Amino acid sequence: MNIGKAVQELRKEKGFTQEILASKVGITQAALSQIENGTRPGEETLKKICDGLGIPESMIYTYAIEREDVPEEKRMLYDQLFPVIQQMIAQLT
């Protein structure tokens, strides 16, 4: 699961720079950069990031699932479903 990558992709889909999202969240651009590069945010910060992105917190966890997180016997299903999930999230944001 890669929360930072999910934050970065959703931020870019919204057309936000790191500076814009960081300002909405109330953190520095450097802190957001660290999160996008793998530093796990605290619960409150993650909630604020989701609020800044205009998405429910549960959505970020769904978006953060990576292929390697899925048991090997279920990866074919993941390959079929995850692009659809990404499209649905894009339409909701």
N, C-alpha and C positions, 0 to 999 in steps of 0.2 A: 504494500500500500504506500503510495507516494502522495501525501497531502500537498507538499510543496509544488509538485508538478501540476496537480489539479488546480491549485490556486493560480499558478502562472497561466495555464491554458484558459481558465475561465476569465481571468483578468483581461487577457488579450482578446478573447471573444467579445468582451464588453467594450473593447477599445480604450481601456484604461492604461495609463502608464503606471509604473510602480509609484511614482510620486502622487498621482491622483488617488489611487487606492489607499496608500499609506495615510494620506490626509483624511480620507473618509473614515478610516479605522482608528486614527489617533496614535499611529506609530510612525517611526522614522522610515524613510525609504530604505535605509541600510538594514533595518530589522525585517522589512518585507522581503528584501533580497535574500537574507539569510534563511527565511522560511521557505522561499521558492527554491533555495539550493539545498534543502534537506533538514534544517533545524525545525524540529516539531514545535508548533506553537502551543501555548497553554490553552485551556478550554475557553476562557474568556476572550482571548485574542482571536481564536478561531471563530467564535460566535460573531465577533465584530467584523471579521473578514467576510463571513457569509452575509451578514447584514449589508456590508458595503457593496457586495456583489449582487445583492438582491435575491439571494437563494436561501432555501432552508438548509440548516446545518447538515441534515441527513444526506442531502444531495452531494455535498463535497466528499463524503465518505464513499458514496457510490462511484463517483467520478474518479476517485483515487485508486480504485482497485486495478491492479496490474495483472497481466496474464500469468506471471509467475506466482501470484497469490492463489490462483485457482488450481485445485488438484488436477493432475495430468489427465485423468479420465474425463474431466469436464471441460477441458480447454476448447474442444471443438464447439461446444455450446457457447462458451464465452466469446469465441471468435465470431459467432453469428449474432449474439445478442448485444455485445458491447457497442458496436457502431450505432445500433438503433438507440441504445440508452444515451449515447453522446448526442445524437440528433434530438432526442426528446429534451434533454437538458438545455441544449442550445435554443430550442423553441420556447422554453420556459423562462430563460434569462433575458 
